[in-house]
Amino acid sequence: MNAPPAIFRSDLHPPPARLPIGAHPLAEGAGVSFRVWAPERRSVDVALETASGARHHALTKDAEGYFAGVVKTAATGSRYRFRLDGDITRPDPASRHQPEGPHGPSEVIDASRFAWTDAGWRGLPLAGQVLYELHVGTFTREGTWAAAMRELPALVALGITAIELMPVAEFPGRFGWGYDGVCWFAPSHLYGKPDDMRHFVDHAHALGLGVLLDVVYNHFGPDGCYLRDFSASYVSTSRRSEWGDTPNFDGPGAAGVRHLVLSNVAHWIGEYHLDGLRLDATQSIFDDSSPHILDEIGQCVRHAAGARATLVVNENEPQHARLVRPREDGGYGLDMIWNDDWHHSAVVAATGQDEAYFTDHRGSAQEFVSAAKYGFLYQGQWYRWQAQRRGAPAFDLAPLRFVHFLENHDQVANHGHGERLHQLCSPGRWRALTALLLLGPQTPMLFQGQEFASSAPFLFFADHAPDLAARVLSGRRDFTAQFANLAPREVADTLALPHEATSFERCKLDHAEREHGAHRRAWQLHRDLLALRREDACLRRAQLQRHVDGALLSPDAFVLRFFGECPGGDDDRLLVVNLGRSLHLDPAPEPLLAPPACGPWRVAWSSQDPRYGGLGTVPPDAAEADRQVPGRPLPRPFDNWRVQGETTLLLAPPHFEETL
């Protein structure tokens, strides 16, 4: 049986040293232990389903408001609810399985019966990660754990190191993104049984893949959340997020709420062997107490994992660097943070779109140089779109703590019709930006299907009852109206309806696409870039410390120099990125362009390689390029450097091919 989380604030409440919350089978034939927090209730019974109807078994209340007891007639597979004050019945807030959805009965699950084979798995170190965001319901046509598991070898071949699952906690309806989950301990029955998820994780570990889970601790879902019936203290009375009721982490009764969350953290790491979590919208996790609940979540992840290395990634729209600063330096000790700044600059550079939350980004060469060196672009400056300052100094953070991406679930869906970035810009610019993402020093993340330029959109979809569906649709249209092109009624009326099954079905990937035509070339592009990232020691070194400098060549072109260990630059790399028209430099008085002492740069990789659908590569050093044409006399160079339009090149010393 798993032990309860050990990370609690001793100054505010004692650690609950009894059995964990939820239903836990005891030794064979000894029954099932039940425990639930309901401090305002006079009585709580276990309503155990039997062939002749529900049988009620009273639980005993302790001084902390927990009701607990053992039901000897219950066993693994038993279905039950809790009856509150002899009146209403509700599913278990810590249910491990909801076979009929969040409104149905809970089912007793014995996690200890699963035969794990990953004893040798050591988890995920901070360095060297390539993340892949995945939605189980649309990742395959079947939308199940078993089907998703079949595609894992392809992700390993691609170069992915860790999957970041979108939320899987039980939610109402036939489909949804998962961010309105209401049974935090129960993987959605839509994707399979709890052991199916365990098989997925176990198989991923066997292939060398880590698995992170996106969890939502900033609000409660609007349909199927029965926590208020157990205690009003679950919900904050002083704050409310833009998505609904928020957990009470610092008001009266917060001890039980914090216990629920930390138990949930320990549950995912312990019972599912997950390698960490992605925390959704941490700016809306409100806590004025100390230590902050985010600090305790990070500690709980480490404690539950034991010797396994774990990662805690967080989304934080205001870009608070403190979240990923080590605890000994005054931070919360989390590991990585999404960098919306980089994404916004990349979208503006790719598409020219600079409205709504893209307003304060220009997509300029300088932004990409600054992001490569310092991560966030906004570290306390004024932000027009929000009419307030954004961010905080993050100069001390290693590059690998920033997660960079061209696509994620939100950003693809926010294009209105769910278009992928490759459908919104030229092929050359898309390849150039992809190379910048995958060779840059920060931790890259791909969104499902991005690796083969999937033709499937990713739309916002959520199956709710009619009244709630109407409110969700209204809220969605209000949100998309911030984009001037989507605001007119004639356009808004063409957007997919979130509650229609077709909106969900259209988003399912066809992995067979990666074998054909332009999709195959996109797959090869990503695979080759990730191999370079993994195998090149100079590129790997830049992820740990700031061994990168950059310079502008034009408003749309720049270079990033990755410094090796040799003083003469004989193991340096030069990334040349031109997102505009072809560039001719004469003269070129930029020291970062200077070749290493051992000889001139050579092109190690090019986004214009015909294998990826490119036009063919012109070496950037014009004089050297002229010398490479046999039998042609050396002309007087018409310029010093020239860089093709919409191109990224990786340049290396002459001996590159022999050492890679």
Stockholm file with secondary structure:
# STOCKHOLM 1.0

chainA/1-660         MNAPPAIFRSDLHPPPARLPIGAHPLAEGAGVSFRVWAPERRSVDVALETASGARHHALTKDAEGYFAGVVKTAATGSRYRFRLDGDITRPDPASRHQPEGPHGPSEVIDASRFAWTDAGWRGLPLAGQVLYELHVGTFTREGTWAAAMRELPALVALGITAIELMPVAEFPGRFGWGYDGVCWFAPSHLYGKPDDMRHFVDHAHALGLGVLLDVVYNHFGPDGCYLRDFSASYVSTSRRSEWGDTPNFDGPGAAGVRHLVLSNVAHWIGEYHLDGLRLDATQSIFDDSSPHILDEIGQCVRHAAGARATLVVNENEPQHARLVRPREDGGYGLDMIWNDDWHHSAVVAATGQDEAYFTDHRGSAQEFVSAAKYGFLYQGQWYRWQAQRRGAPAFDLAPLRFVHFLENHDQVANHGHGERLHQLCSPGRWRALTALLLLGPQTPMLFQGQEFASSAPFLFFADHAPDLAARVLSGRRDFTAQFANLAPREVADTLALPHEATSFERCKLDHAEREHGAHRRAWQLHRDLLALRREDACLRRAQLQRHVDGALLSPDAFVLRFFGECPGGDDDRLLVVNLGRSLHLDPAPEPLLAPPACGPWRVAWSSQDPRYGGLGTVPPDAAEADRQVPGRPLPRPFDNWRVQGETTLLLAPPHFEETL
#=GR chainA/1-660 SS CCCCCCCCCTTTSCCCCSSCSEEEECSTTSCEEEEEECTTCSCEEEEEEETTEEEEEECEECTTSEEEEEETTCCTTCEEEEEETTTEEECCTTCSCCTTCTTSCEECCCGGGSCCCCTTCCBCCSTTCCEEEECHHHHSSSCSHHHHHHTHHHHHHHTCCEEEECCCEECSSSCBCSTTCCEEEEECGGGCCHHHHHHHHHHHHHHTCEEEEEECCSCCCSSSCCHHHHCGGGEEEEEEETTEEEECSSSTTHHHHHHHHHHHHHHHHHHSCCCEEEESCGGGCCCCSSSCHHHHHHHHHHHHHTTSBCEEEECCTTCCGGGGSCGGGTSCCCCEEECHHHHHHHHHHHHCCCCGGGTTCCCCHHHHHHHHHHSCSCSSCEEGGGTEECCCCCTTSCGGGEEEESCCHHHHHTTSSCCCGGGTSCHHHHHHHHHHHHHSSSEEEEETTGGGTCSCCCCCCBCCCHHHHHHHHHHHHHHHTTSTTTCSHHHHTTSCCTTSHHHHHTTCCCGGGGGSHHHHHHHHHHHHHHHHHHHCHHHHHHHHSCCEEEEEEETTEEEEEECCSCTTCTTCEEEEEECSSCEEESSCCCGGGCCCTTSCCEEEEETTCGGGTCCCCCCSBHHHHHHTSTTCCCCCCSCSEEECTTEEEEEECTTHHHHC
#=GC SS_cons         CCCCCCCCCTTTSCCCCSSCSEEEECSTTSCEEEEEECTTCSCEEEEEEETTEEEEEECEECTTSEEEEEETTCCTTCEEEEEETTTEEECCTTCSCCTTCTTSCEECCCGGGSCCCCTTCCBCCSTTCCEEEECHHHHSSSCSHHHHHHTHHHHHHHTCCEEEECCCEECSSSCBCSTTCCEEEEECGGGCCHHHHHHHHHHHHHHTCEEEEEECCSCCCSSSCCHHHHCGGGEEEEEEETTEEEECSSSTTHHHHHHHHHHHHHHHHHHSCCCEEEESCGGGCCCCSSSCHHHHHHHHHHHHHTTSBCEEEECCTTCCGGGGSCGGGTSCCCCEEECHHHHHHHHHHHHCCCCGGGTTCCCCHHHHHHHHHHSCSCSSCEEGGGTEECCCCCTTSCGGGEEEESCCHHHHHTTSSCCCGGGTSCHHHHHHHHHHHHHSSSEEEEETTGGGTCSCCCCCCBCCCHHHHHHHHHHHHHHHTTSTTTCSHHHHTTSCCTTSHHHHHTTCCCGGGGGSHHHHHHHHHHHHHHHHHHHCHHHHHHHHSCCEEEEEEETTEEEEEECCSCTTCTTCEEEEEECSSCEEESSCCCGGGCCCTTSCCEEEEETTCGGGTCCCCCCSBHHHHHHTSTTCCCCCCSCSEEECTTEEEEEECTTHHHHC
//
